[in-house]
């Protein structure tokens, strides 16, 4: 999966969660659930370094906490990767 997809997905999620309160984001949570499903062809967490880079770029640190709802290990690794730089 390309780096462009990762950046686009993080941008969509970051912008969506910044615009609306969390309780009004059922569609974004569904999108995030699909992205965090290992069986999905659009699995976002294959390249955690690219995800960490996109999180820093879009100032989307909240996504790490939200990713932990679907994959705790990936969220822990993202915490480390985001803090490295």
N, C-alpha and C positions, 0 to 999 in steps of 0.2 A: 504494500500500500504506500502511496506516495506521500511525501512530506506536505505537499499542497493540500491533500485531503485532511491530514491531521490539523493543519493550521486552520482550514476552513471550518472543521467541526468544532474546534475549541473556540473560534471566533463566534460562531452561531450560538453555542452554549453560553459563553461569557456575556455576550450582548443580551441574550434572552433573559438570563438570570439577573442581570443588572437592571433591566427595564421593569420587570414585574416582580412583585413579592413571591417568595418561594411557594406559598400556598396556591398561587394561581398558575403554576407552571406544569400542569399535568402533561401537556404535550412535550415539553422539554425533558421532563423526567422519562417519558416513554422513549424519546430519541436517545437519551443517555443510556437507558437500559439496553436498547438495541446495539449501541456502540460498544458497550461493555460485555456483551454476550460473546463468548469464545466461539460459538457455533456460527456466528454471523459473518458474512463475507466482508463486512465493513467494521471488523473488530478494531477498535481504536487503540487498545493497549498493547499491540504487538511491538511498537517502537516507543518505549517509555521516554527515551532521550528526546525524541521529536515532540512528544506530548509536553514534556517539561519545558522545552524551549518555547513552545507555543503558549504555555501557561504564563511564563515570564513575559513574553512579548505582549500578550493581551491583558496582563495584570489580572489573571483569572485564578487566583489562588483558592478561591472558594470551590473550584471544581475538584480539587484534591479531596476535600471533605465529602463532596457528593460522590466521587468515584469510590470512596471507601464503603459506600452503601452497597456497591456491587462487587468490589474486589479489594479487600483490605490489604493484601500483599502488594498489589500494584500501587495503591495509595501510599503505602509506607515507602516504597521505592521512589515514587514521585516526590515525596517530601524531601528525601535525601538528594535527589537529582536537582530539584529546584533550588535547594539551599547551597549546592556546591559552587555555583557561579556568583 
